[in-house]
Amino acid sequence: QKEVEQNSGPLSVPEGAIASLNCTYSDRVSQSFFWYRQYSGKSPELIMSIYSNGDKEDGRFTAQLNKASQYVSLLIRDSQPSDSATYLCAVNLRGGAGSYQLTFGKGTKLSVIP
Amino acid sequence: NAGVTQTPKFQVLKTGQSMTLQCAQDMNHNSMYWYRQDPGMGLRLIYYSASEGTTDKGEVPNGYNVSRLNKREFSLRLESAAPSQTSVYFCASWDRHSYNSPLHFGNGTRLTVT
């Protein structure tokens, strides 16, 4: 079964530290990877997308992709209390008849302690 | 720029009542989705519509029906609500022909069935 796995957490980090969120996926041919942030009671919002092996940086956020290991991560530098949220990993997995379906992990709850 | 609009935002039903959740998108996306989200369960796909005129079951379709009314609108119907359907429901849309594009979410409908 095609899956996206994340540690559910909670992950607690002190303010100013680096938060590291990890995600593994089962489909070797996946090409598109996304990180969403979801605040309590709100809808998921896209914060990063990555398609190629290596690192992609956007402000305090860095997404890292290793297709050989089927692993994607999100680093948050200088973590702030406002970063406290659930982070969802999403991967485009192959479905039937050559179609693709965006599949979500269950999310990692991050808590940044002031 | 509205994006994905869901109505209503909140709803309380009694067991056995019916209702329809409405969703519309103005991004000219061909694919639309309905998810439910429960604590600790992540986002679970109920139904999706890959393109206008088609609908398919997702992970948890029982107790629901959908209608893709046109390219913009995708509704979710509960014919006989049950307490197990208490959840937060999210509609989302996606440009299927550009599978590197992310999923765009509505603001959610919080449904309580008593």
Boltz contact constraints between the chains, C-beta under 6 A:
constraints:
  - contact:
      token1: [A, 32]
      token2: [B, 99]
      max_distance: 6.0
  - contact:
      token1: [A, 32]
      token2: [B, 100]
      max_distance: 6.0
  - contact:
      token1: [A, 34]
      token2: [B, 102]
      max_distance: 6.0
  - contact:
      token1: [A, 43]
      token2: [B, 90]
      max_distance: 6.0
  - contact:
      token1: [A, 43]
      token2: [B, 105]
      max_distance: 6.0
  - contact:
      token1: [A, 43]
      token2: [B, 107]
      max_distance: 6.0
  - contact:
      token1: [A, 43]
      token2: [B, 108]
      max_distance: 6.0
  - contact:
      token1: [A, 44]
      token2: [B, 105]
      max_distance: 6.0
  - contact:
      token1: [A, 46]
      token2: [B, 102]
      max_distance: 6.0
  - contact:
      token1: [A, 49]
      token2: [B, 102]
      max_distance: 6.0
  - contact:
      token1: [A, 51]
      token2: [B, 100]
      max_distance: 6.0
  - contact:
      token1: [A, 92]
      token2: [B, 99]
      max_distance: 6.0
  - contact:
      token1: [A, 100]
      token2: [B, 99]
      max_distance: 6.0
  - contact:
      token1: [A, 102]
      token2: [B, 103]
      max_distance: 6.0
  - contact:
      token1: [A, 104]
      token2: [B, 42]
      max_distance: 6.0
  - contact:
      token1: [A, 104]
      token2: [B, 43]
      max_distance: 6.0
  - contact:
      token1: [A, 106]
      token2: [B, 42]
      max_distance: 6.0
  - contact:
      token1: [A, 107]
      token2: [B, 42]
      max_distance: 6.0
